[in-house]
Amino acid sequence: MQVPSMLQRTQDNPLLAIAALYGLDVVAQTLKSINAFEITYNGHVLHSKLKSGKFPQPGELIASLKQIKEREQRRPADKSS
């Protein structure tokens, strides 16, 4: 029975196989720890954990939402239909 080439390479160079597994684990752990998300309203970003690196404070979200709603109310509605 012939051994698949990938398995043969792993057996020939176990250090390379271990390094590849370690590299994949590092990538997986990094992706798990990011927990990136964005909170949006009407297409406007209220908070981005990816950019700030922290969780939003409720007061910050409320202030951002108020600013956006005020801007939307000041802007005349497009009634070109």
N, C-alpha and C positions, 0 to 999 in steps of 0.2 A: 504494500500500500504506500502510495506517495504522500509525503507530508506537504501541506500547502506552503507556498513560498513565504507568506507572512509569518507563519509559525516557525519555519526554518530560520528566518532572520532573527526572530525573537530568541530562539535557542542559541544561535551563533553569537549574538551580542546582547546579553541580558541587561547590561548597563544602559544601553539605548532604550530598551523597553521600559525600564524603570524610570528613566528621565522623561520619556513621553507620558507615562502615567502621572508622574509628578506635575508636569506642565499642564496637563488637562485638569488635574485637581486644583491647581492654583487658579486657573481661569474660572472653574466652576465656583470656587469659594469667593472670588472677586465679584462675580455676577450676583451671587446670593447676598453679599454684604451691601451692595449698592442700594437696593430697595428703592429705586428711582420711580418717582411718579410726579404728575403735574395736576394741579387743580385749575380748571378753566371755567369761565362763565361767558357764554355767548361768543366764543372764539378768542377771548382775552385770557391770558395766563395770570391767575391770581397768585399761584405759588408753584415753584419748581424745585423739588428736592434735589434733582440732579444738578441744578445751578447753585443752589444755596448750601447743599450738603446737610441741611437740618430739616426737622419737621416744622410745619407752620404754627405760629401762635394764633389762637382764635381772633385776637384783636387785630392782627395784621391782615387776616383774611377779610374781616368785616370792613376794615378801612379801605382795602383794595376794591372790594365789591362796591362800596359806596361811591368811590371815585369813578369807577367805570359806569355805574348807573347814572351819576350826575352828568358825565360826558355824553352818554347816550340821550339823555333828556334834553340837553342843550342843543344837540345836533338835530336839525329839522328832519322829520321823517321823509323819506324819498317816496313821493306819491306820483311817479311818472306813468303809472298804469292807466 
